[in-house]
């Protein structure tokens, strides 16, 4: 009888643990920016926006490895414009699309050109 009670308790604990560990991860984006020579570009301004202005525009900058990362609250489709400035003047641009989904890291590579 003690063995049966012990097994029931173990099964209940296992079920609770399994249910609580099924939490979904929020959408996450990793955007890499490269030049025409396929080299990473740092300091690129990324404007991330939903079509038809559904949400406010988000601005990020690429790090020294040419990458910008961000966690989002909801699934959505975003357009991305990448602009490299030199003394306030845009010298290279590129575009991309992010399709954000829960439990998925959306990786997008944008090539910028003059």
Phi, psi and omega in degrees: 000320179295324180294319179296315178298319179297317179296320179296315179298317179298318179294320179295315179297318179296320180294317179296318179297317180295318181293317183288338181272002180271017180294135181281141174279144178291159177300144183222137180240139174232111185249123177253140178240128179233162175264186183296337178272009178069023178263140179297145181239123179267160176075017179276132178275128178250124173256116184248121184215151177276147178303147177061024174063032182295330181226164175295149177289139178252135179245130176228163174235144178286147179276190183296341177267005180076025185235141171233137182229149179201144173264137181249161180278322187227161173291143179189172175246126182235147169261147181232131172244126179253130181227127173258124181256149171229110183054043176082359180252127178293126181246337177216144179220163175197165180226160177200178181226137174248126174248097186275134178223149177296148179065016182228136171268115179275116179251125181230135175246127181246130175263126178259143183224159177295000000 
